[in-house]
Amino acid sequence: MMSSRLNIWMYSIFFVLICVFYKSVARNRGTLMELSLQKYFSILQTGKTSLVYFSQDVSLDITIFLEELKKAAGPLHSYGISVAKVNCAKEEASKYCGKENDLTKAYLFRGNILLREFPTDALFDVNAIIANVLFALLFNEIKYITSLEDFENIENAMKGKTNIALIYVRAIGTPEHRAVMETAFVYGTAYQFVLTTETALLEGIGDENSDIISGSLFFFHCKLVLDLTQKCQKTLLEQPLTILNIHRFLKLMDAPLLTEITDDPEKVSTIHLQLGLPLIFIVSQQTTYEADKNTAEIVAWRLRGKAGVTLLLKDSSDLNIPSHANVIFKRAEKGVPVDFLFLHDANSIVSLVENSVPIQNNEPVKEYEEGEMETLNLGIQDDQVVETVYRDRKRNLPLELIIELTEETFNTIIMNTSSSIILFYANWEAVSLAFLQSYVDVAIKLKGVSNMLFTRLNCGDWSNVCIKQNITEYPVIKIFKAGEKPVIYTGMLETEYLLKFIRLNRISCPVKIVTVEEAEEYLSGELYKELTSYSSVSVLGVFSSSMTKEKENFIEAGNSLKGYVITGFYSEEDALILSKKYAVTLPALLLARHKEGKIDSILLSNSDAKDIVQIIKSALLEIFPEITVENLPIYLRLQKPLLIFFRDGNLNHKDEIEILPLVKQKRLETLIPCWLNLKTTPVGRGILKAYFKHLPPLPLLVLVDPHVQGQVSAFPLDQTINEKNILLWLQRLEAGLESPITTLSDEEWKPPLPAYNFLSRMDATVPYTEIAQFPTKNVFRCAKTTDLQQHDKGHSEDKSVIGKEHA
């Protein structure tokens, strides 16, 4: 009896211990489980998925990785994936414990079967961990492609079967990639998910913003396409790639394109209204049904994902609709009455909706006090360049074409090389690291070109060299040629502009022309034919042999324009031959415009080198230029109002007939007439929305005066853009008879976060033991002494004065 009770008591204790153990395991599945090697393999359940890191010696890098792994455990558990850290004892030898290489990897198992191994470098944060794990599990469901041909094959295969969600992300492991993987995990095979990281593929399907986005989703409606020769219609998700936005977007894509009703619009509710989008009713009658339905379908395709479209049959006498109304606009807000409108065409309906949709993420920027910097999360990047460098930090650049210089090799390379291109940079500075990619691209394009050496010098390591070279900012490009002064690149930090600069520096401008025949060859573009694609204008200074001072001024100007335009000079005894042929008095400039095939002449009269540089720069400007991000600063420096012709594409012949005569007749001399193509410069859409609070119908003529009162005026939308109407409109503006549509703010453009004062923290002397206790997660706090604070305060005042001078 006693023995039986003891057995029952023992079994009860054993049962409680088993329950505690399994309850502990179940509770820990949503966290990072820490197990021994033996215990881990003993509790593996067949068919269960787990992500495991086998740990031995924990370094600083691994500590950071384990922190991120711990964050990922909860979200992965919701997808049935457990996360564990297995502690490897030194005496244990297995396939996963022991080798040093194995300790820099994490492993994905399904039961006892190894599915995938990941380098810990690829799992750099919680987003990368979740994205990579789900991507591996969805390998068969999500197609990863790299070319337009791959996508076209998938598109043809899916026609008549299922719809396609094509997703672009800048890199694997980004927050956008995670959002897509989590959504795809839930939706499964409802759609064919396709993933790419190639911007060229986006350009192939007609995406205009592929160079500035961090992620995008195109929904291709292929399920109802039965004709293999017909393209699938596509709809773009215009919000950022987040789980909520993607889910909402897919819900809208599943909604019917067009519905037909006969009910009271006030009582109608659809998925669009439930998701906060407006509903458009196109009023139809039996006599116009086919035409109205056709218009409704056109509008529905253009507004898909932005609004619902319904065809309202007005044959019922119960409907209280004004006789003039052909469109009814219903907002998502409850209690707001519907609007009865009369609109002329589909474009008007689309504009109505797009103008009514509020701009998202329009929150005011918070200004931080100096003392608040310590509490900011510095892991959140406040600059697009910094963000790009952060996301691409694991990407290795092919630096074998670029020689790394040191203090010892710097002078040797310059002295023994006919042409050395040196990038002065700092390896901790974001712009330097971003520009390094462009620099490598140029080196690749010019690989094999003789007498050209690409090098780089890290000013963080060799500050003495940079000080001697007067490098005060990063990055800087200098070209050193034997027997010549070094040339500094001051253009845009972009591949094509740097390539043009280096190409044009291959010739030593200004070139000395010695015969009339050579001068004609130079002006025709034949002398430097291979460079005309980089410089569409060649400048020739023509001087008599006695004009020594004028020639010297031109040579000085030509030297300062090296790399930006081809310049040459002719000063022989027979210079009058060119003077007579081109009907110009010496000294003179001849500008050969190779694209137009014409030569302009400009008289030089008492012009010093600076004047000549300005004359050449002004002459290089087009009379009716296309405004781009790159050339806008050049035209703003002219301090004139901008008369901008906004177009959704290139200029056509009609535009040129109406506007160019005004320019050529010099009737717009007080303005800078120009045009902007929204397809090649998509930032123009943001500009128009800032002016009008919505995107107005195009084409559109706008006068912007950013220099005086900051007024923005728009050409009347109900008038035809022609020569007569433009002049009348400008006269009315000058007389004050037209009101501006908006006024530009005169507030300073400030960064979203203040600059982090590294200098005030660099020289602080603290014991090593205190340094070892610094947090490594987000914010680094440094001890400061009273003297150091006072010293920094004085320096910050000096810096503020310098900053104002530069501004």
N, C-alpha and C positions, 0 to 999 in steps of 0.2 A: 504493500500500500504506500509505504513511505517512498519506495523506489519509483512507483508510478507517478506520485506527485512531483518527485524531483525531475523526472523526465518531462512531465508537462510543463514544469517551471522552466526547464532548460530550453524546450522547444519554443516557449513563449518569448524568452529572451532572444533566441536566434531569429524568430520571426520579426521582432521589433527591430533588431539590428539590420536585417535584410530590408525592411521597409524604410528605415532611416537612410540606408545606403542608396537605394533606388530613388528615394525622394530627393536626396542630395544630388544625384546625377541628373534627375529631371529638372531640378531647380537650376543647376549649373549649365544646362544646355543653352540658355540664353546669354551665358557669360563665357569667358575664356576658361575652359577646364584645364587644370594642371594635373598631369598624370605621370606615373612612371611608365617606362617602355613596356614592361610586362603587363601592367594593369590596362594600358590602352588596348593592346592586342587581345586581351581577354574579354573586354566588353564590346568589341566591335560587333555590330549586329548586321547580319546579311541584308544588303539592299540599302542601308542607311548611308547617307553622304556626309563626309566630314573633311574639313580643312585642317591640316595638322602641320605644326612646326616642331621639329626635333631640335631641342636646345641643349647646349653643353656649356661653353664659356660665353657669357653675355657681355658684348661690347656696347659702346654708346650707340652705334648705329642700330644694333639689334634691340636695344632698349626702346628706341623710338619706334621701331617696327612693331614691337610687342604692344606698345601703347595703342597704335592704330589697329592692330589685330583685335585687341580687347574691345575697341569701339565697334568693330565690324561683327562681333559675335552675335549681338542682339538682332540686328537686321537679317543676318544670314539664317538665324534660327527660325525666323518667321517663314523662311522658304524651305524648312526641313533640313537645314545644313548645320551640323554642329561644328564648333571650332575648339581646337585643343592645342595646348603646348605640352609636349612630351619631354620630360627631363631625362637626358641621356647620362647615365653614370659613366665615369671614365673607363671602368673595367668592362662595360657592356659593348659588345661588337655586333653590329647588325648592318643591314643594307642602308639604313638611314642614320645611324649613329656611328661616328668614328671619323669619317673623312671630313676634312676641312671644307671642301666644296659643298658637301651635303648640308652643312650648317648655314649656308646662305640661300637655302631653298625652302619653300613650303610645298606641301603635297596635298592633292585632292584625291580622296578615296571614295569609292562606292562599295561599301562592305570591305572585303579584303583586296579589291581590285584597284590598282592605281590608275586614275584617269588622266592626271596631268600634274606636272611639277612646274612651279613658278619660281624664278629668281626673286629674292626679296626686294631687289631694286625695282622690279616691276610693280610691286605692291607697296608703293611709296606712301599712300595714305588710305583712309577708310574707304573713300570713293573708288580708288584703284583696286582695293581688295575685293569689294563687292562686285564691281564691274567685271573684273577678270574671272572670278569664280563663276558667276552666272553666265558669262560669255562661253566659258568652257563647257558648262552643262547644256547650253543651248546651241552647241556647235552645229547640230544637224538642222535646227529650226531657223537659224539666222545665217544668211549667206553673206560672207565678207567678200567684197569685190574691189578691184583697183582700176578698172577701165570702163569706158562707155560701152564697149562691145559686150563686156560681161553683163551689164545691166540690160542691154537690148535683148540679149538671149533669154534672160529671166523674164522680161516683160512679155516677150512672144510666148514663152511657155505658160505664163499665168493667164493669158487672155481667155476669157470665157470660164475661168476656174475660180480665181480669188483675187482680191485687191492686194496692192503692194504698198508697204511703208518703207520708203527709202530714207535712211538716216545718215547724215554726215556729222562726224565729230572731228575735232582737230587732232585728237590723239586718243589712244586707248588708255583708259583709266581716269578720264576726266569726270567731273560731276555730271556732264551731259551724257557721257557713255553709261554711267551708272543708272541714270534715270531711264534711259532707253532699255537697258537690260532688265531692270525691275519691271517695267511695263510689259516687255516681251514675255517675261516669265509668267505673268498673269494671263496674258491674252493667248499664249500658246500658238496654235495653228490657225487662229481666226483670220490672220493675214499672213502674207509672206513678208517677213522682215528682212531688209537688206541693209547692210552697214558698209560705209566707206570712210576713209580718211583722206581721200584725194580731192583737192579743190578742182582739178582739171575735169573731173567727172561732173561736178556741179555746173561748171561753165558749159559743158557739153549738153546739159539738159536745159540750159537757158537761165541759170540763176545769176542775178546781177550782183549779189552781195557776197560772193564766195570768199572775197579777200578780207572781209571784216567780221565775219560771224564766227562764233565759237561752236555752233552746232545748228543744224536745221533738219526739218522733217518734211518730206514730200509724200503725199498720199496719191497713189496712182489708181484710178478707178478702172480696173481691167476686167472685173468680173462679168460685166455686161457687154464687153467687146468681143464680138464673134468673128469679125473680119480681121485676119492677121495683118492686112496692109494698113489698118487703121491704128493710129496712136491712142494710147490710153490718156484720158484727161487727167490733169494733175492739180492738186491743191496744196498750197504751202501753209504750214503752221507758222504764223507770224509772231508768236510769243516765244520766250526762251524755253529751252528744252528742260522742263521739270516734269516730275511724275504727274502732278495735277494737270498741267497744261496739255500733256500728251494724252492722258485719259479723256479729258474734256474734248479734245480735238477728235479723237477716234469715235467718241459718242456722236459728235456732229456729222462725221463722215458716214456713219451708219444710218443717219436720218434720211428720209426720202428727199430727193432733189426738189421735187415740186408736189404740192398737194392741192386738191380742188375742194372747195367748200361752198355751201350756200347759207351758212349760219351767220349770226351776228358777230362781227369781228371782236366786239367787247367780251364775248363769252368763249372765244377760241383760245386754247392753250396748247403749246407745242414744246418739244425738247429745247428749242432755241430760247424761248422765254424762260424756261426753268433754269437754263444755264446763263441767264443774264444778257442774252442777245435780243436785238429787236426783231420784229416780224413785219414783213412787207406783204400787203394785200394788193394785188393788181386786179382792178375791177374790170370785169368782162361781161359782155352781153352775147346773146346767141348769134347775132349777125357778125360780130367781130371775134368770135371765139378762137379760130385758128391763128389769126395774127396775134391776139393777146397771149395765147399759149406759147407761141414762138418767142415773143418778147420776154415772157415770164421765165422760160427755160434759159435764155441768154443771161438774164439778170441773176438767176439762181446759181448758174455756174460761176459767175464772176463774184458773187457774194458768199460762196460756199465757205462755211466756217466763220462767217462774219454776221450773217443774218439768215432768218428763215424766209422763204418766199411761198406765197399761197395765191392761187388763182381763185378769185371770189366771183361766183356767177350771180349776176344782179338781176335775175329773172323773177325773183321773189319780191312781191310788193311789201312784205313785212320789213324789209331792210330799210332803215332810215339813213340813206346815203345821199348827200347833195348831188344834184344832177351834173355839176361841173367836175366832180372828183373822179379821177381815174386811178389814183394810188392812195392807199390808206397805210399810215405808219403807226405801228403799235410798239411802245417801249416796254422793256421788261419790268420797270418799276410798277408796283401795284398802286392802283388809284389814279394813275396818270391817264387822262383821256387820250383817245386816238386822234391823230391828225389826218384831216381830209385834204388832199393835195391834187393839183393838176400839173403833171410833169410831161415834158415833150417826148423824151426818148429814154432808152436804157441807160445811157451815160448819166443822165440827170438822177435816175433812181440810185445808181451806184454811188454817185457823189453824195447824195443825201445820207446814205448809210455811213460811208467812210468819214463824213464830216461830223457825224453824231457819235461815233465811237470814241470814248475818252482815251487820251494817251496814257499808257500805263507807265509805272515806275517814274512818275513825275514828282517825286518827293523832294522837298527843299533840302539843301545840303546843310548839315549841321556844322557850325564853326566851333572848333575846340580851343580851349585855353591852353597855354603852354604846360600848365601843371597836369592837364588831363591826359597827356601823352602816355604816362605810365600805365593807364588803365586800358589803352586801346589794344585790341587784338591785332598784333602786327602780322599774324599769319594771313590776314585778309589783305590782298594786294590792292593798292589804291591807284594803280597806273596800268594801262593796257600793255605797255612794254614790259613792265615787271611781271605781269601776269603771264605773258607769252613766254618769257624766259623761264619762269617757274614751271610752267607746264611742259616745256621742252628740255628741262634740265637733265633728263636721262638720255637725251638724244646725242649721239657722238658725231662730231663734225670731222670730215676728212681733212685734217690739218697737215697731211704729209706734203702738200704743195707749198706750204708757208713755213719759212724758216723762222724759228724762235731766236731772237737776238738777246744778248746779255750785255753788260757793261764792257766786257772784254772784246766781244765780237762786233759791236756796233760800228766803230770807226773802220775796222778792217773790211767789213762788207761794203761800206760806202766808198772807200778808197779804191777797192779792187773790182767794182762792178760799174758798168757803163750806165745802167738805169736801175735804181732800187726804189721799190715802193714799200713804205713802212707804215704800218698801222700802230699808232700809240694808243693803248687802251688800258683799262683797269679791270682785272678779272672779277672784281666784286660789284661792278657797276652795270646796271641792267641794259642801258643803251649800248654800251660797249659790247656786251655779250650778244645782243640782238643784231648789231651791225656786223659782228664777226661772221654771221651766216652769209650776209651779202658779200662780204670780202672774199669768203671762200668760193662763192658762186662765180665771182669775177675771175679769180685765179683759175678755176676750172675752165671757164670759157676762153681764157688766154693761154691755156696750157700749150706749150710747144712754141710760143712766140719767142724769138731769139732776143737776147740782150734785155731781158726783163725778169727781175727777181722780186718775188712777193715775200715780205717778211713781216714780223710783228714783234712789238716790245711791250711787255707788261710793266706799266709805270708803278704798279703796286710793289713790284720786286726791285725795279731799277729806277727809283725816283730821281737819283742824281742825273742820269742821262736825260730824263724828261725835263728837268729844270734847266739844264744847259740848252735844250732845244726849245725852250720857252713854251712848253706844253702846259697850259693852265686849265684845260677842260678835256673831257674824253667823250667820244673817240676822236682822233685826228689822223688824217692821212697826209703824208708828205712824200713827194717824189724827188729823189736825189739823182741828178745827172752830172756826169763828169764835166767840170769846167763851168757849171751853171749854178745859179742860186736855187735852193730847194723851192718847190712849188707846193702850196698848201691847198688841199681840196676843201672848198666851202659850200659845196652843193648838198643836195638831199642825200640822206643816208640810205640809199637804195641801190640795188644792183645795176639797173640800166643807166642811171645817172653817173655812177662811179665808173662804169665801163666806158661810157662816152668820154669822160674826163681823161681817163688813162689812154684811150685810143688817140685822142686829139693831142695829147702831150708827147706822142711818138715823134711829132715833127716840132722843130724848134722855132716856134712863132715869136716875132713876125719873120716870115721867110723873105730873104732878099731875092728879088726878081731882077734878072740882068738883061733881058732882051724884050722887045715889044711882043715878039711871037710867044715867048714864055708867059708874058703877062696875059695875053689873050687865052692861052691854054689854061692858066690859073683861073681866069674869070669864067671860063666855060665849064669848070669843074673837072676837066680831064687830068689836070696835073696831080690832084689828090682824089681821084675817083673813088677809091676805097673808103674815103672818110666823109663823103657827101651825105651818107645816111645819118651821120652823127652831127654834122653841121650843115644845115640847108642853106646857109649864107656864108660866102667868102668875102672878106673885106680887104681891099687893096688901097693903100695910101700912095698917092702919086705926088711927087715933088720934083722941082727942078734941082739941078746939081748944086745950086747955091743956097738952097733952103736947108741949111744944116740944123738950125734950132728946131724948126718944124718937124724935120725927120726924127730928131732925137726924142721929141715929145711923143711922136707916134710909136716909136720903138718901145718907149717906157709904157705906153698904154697897151701895146700888144703883149708885152711881158705880163702885165697884170691880168690879161684876159686869156692866158694860156689855159688850154683844156676846155674852154667854153665856146670859142669861135676860132675859125682859121683866119689868120691875118698875114698880110704880106706887104712889101713896099717896093716901089720903083722910083729911082732917083737918078736915072741916066740922062745923058745929054739930050736924047730924043724924047723926053717925057712929054713934050708938046704934042707929039703924035696922038697920044692917048687923050690929052686935054682937048684937042680939036674933035676927035672922033666922038667923045662922050659929052661935048659941049659944056665944059666946066673949067672954071679958072683955077689955077694951081695956087696954093696947095689944096688938094681935094681927096675925098674918099669915094671909091667906087664899091658899091655893094651888089654883089652878084647873087640874086635869089634863084637858086637852082631849080626849085620846084615850079616857080612861075615862069622860069626861062627869061628873066628880064634883069637889067642892070640899072640901079639908081645911082645918082651922083649927089654928093653933099659937099658944099664949099667949107673948107677949114680956114677960119679967119681969126688970128690971134688966140688960138686955142692951146691951152696947156694940156698936159697928159690927163689930168682928171676930167677936163672938158671933153677930150676925145673919147675917153672911156664911156662917159655919159651919153655922148652922141651915138656911139656904136650900140650901146645897150638900148637906147630909145629906138634906133633904126631897126633893131632886131625884133621889136614888138610888132605883132600883127595888127592890122587896122580893125579887124573884127574877129578877135580871138575866141577860141573855145576855152572857157574858164575851167580849170582843174584844181585839185587840191595842191598840186605842185606849183602852178604858176600864179595862183591868186595873190600871194604876198608881193610878187613883182608889180602887179597892177595896182594893188592897194598903196604902194609907195608913191604912186603918181599923184595921190591926194585929190582925186577927182571922183565925183559920184559915178556909180556903176549902173549902166542901163543894160540889164540882163534879160536875154530872151531865153526862157526855159522851154526845153523841148524834151519829149520822151523818145529820143532818137536823134539821128543826124539831121542837119539842115537840108531842106529840099530846095528845088529851083525857085519856087514861089517865094520862100522866105528871103532868099538872096535878092530877088527882084525888088522886094518891098523895102528892105533895110539897107542893103549895100549902097544904093545910090546916095542915101543920106550921109553915109560915112565918106564916100569918095568925093562928094560935093563939099565936105568939111562943114556940114550944117550941125554936126554934133561934137564940135571941138571941145566944148566945156565938159563933156561927158566921156566915159569909156564905154563905148558900145561893145557888147560881147554876148556870147551865148553859152548855155550850159546844157549838156546832154545827160539826162537823168539815168540813162542806161549805163554809160561809162563812168559817171560820177554820181553814184546813188546817194551821197550825202546831201545832194540837192533836194531830195524829198524831205529830209529833216529840216532844211532851211525854209522850204515853203510852208511846212507845218508850223514852224516857229512864227512865220509872218502871218499866216491866215488861220491858225489853230486847226486846220484841216488841209487836205491835199486838193487844191482847186483844179478845174479842168485845164488841160494843156492844148496847144502852146499858150504861153503867158509872158507878157512883157512887164518887168518890174524895174522901178528906179530906186536904187539904194544909195543913200548919202551917209556913209559911216563916219565922215570926218567932221561935219559941222553940227547939225542938229540930230543926226541919227534917224532921219525920217525914211520910211519905206512907203512908196506909192505904187499902186497897181493900175495898169491900163484897163479901162472898162471892159468887162467880160462880154457885154452885149454889142461891142463894136468890132468891126473887122480890122485886123492889124495890117495897115497899109501906110504908105508914105505920108499921105495927107492927114490921116487920123493921128499918126504918131506926133507930127509937128503941132497939130492943134492941142493935143493932150499935154505936150511939154510946155506950150504957151500958157495953158490954163494953170499948170503947176507953178510956173514962174510968177503968174499973177496972183497966186494964192487962192484960186477958185476951186481947187481940188483938195480934199482932205486926205492925209496919209492913212494907210490902213493900220500902221503900227509905228512905234518909235523904239529904236534899239536902246537897250539899257546902257548907261554909262558906267555901270559897276565894273569893278575889276574882275578878271577871270581868275579865280583861285582854284588850286587843286582841292580834291575832296577831303584830303587829310593834310595837316601841316607837315613840313619836312622834319624828319627825325634827326635830332642833334647828336650825331655820333661823336663829334669832336669833344663835347662836354663829358663824354664817358670814357674816351680812349685812354687818357693819362691818369685816371683815378688809381691811386695805389691802395690796394687792399690785400690782406693776407691770402695766401694760397688756399687755406682752409675755407675762407669765405667764398672764394671763386668756385671751389668744388661744390658748394651748396647752392649755387645759382640755379634757378629753375631752367630747364631746357625746352619747355613746351612752347610758349608763345612770346612772353614778355620777359626781357632781360633787365633786371634792376641792378644798378651799379651804385656803390657807396660814393658819396661826394663830400668833400671837405668844404668848410666855409670859404676858405681862400680860393678854392677851385671854382666855387659858384660865383664869387666876385669877379674872378678872372674871365669866366665864360660870359658874364653879363657885359663886360666891356667889349669883348670880341663880338658878341651878337649885335651890339650897337654899331660897330664898325661895319659889320657885314650888311646891315640894313641899308646903310648909306651907299655901299658898293652896289647892292641889288638895285637901288633906285637909279643909279647912274647907268647901269646896263639896260634897265627897262626903258 
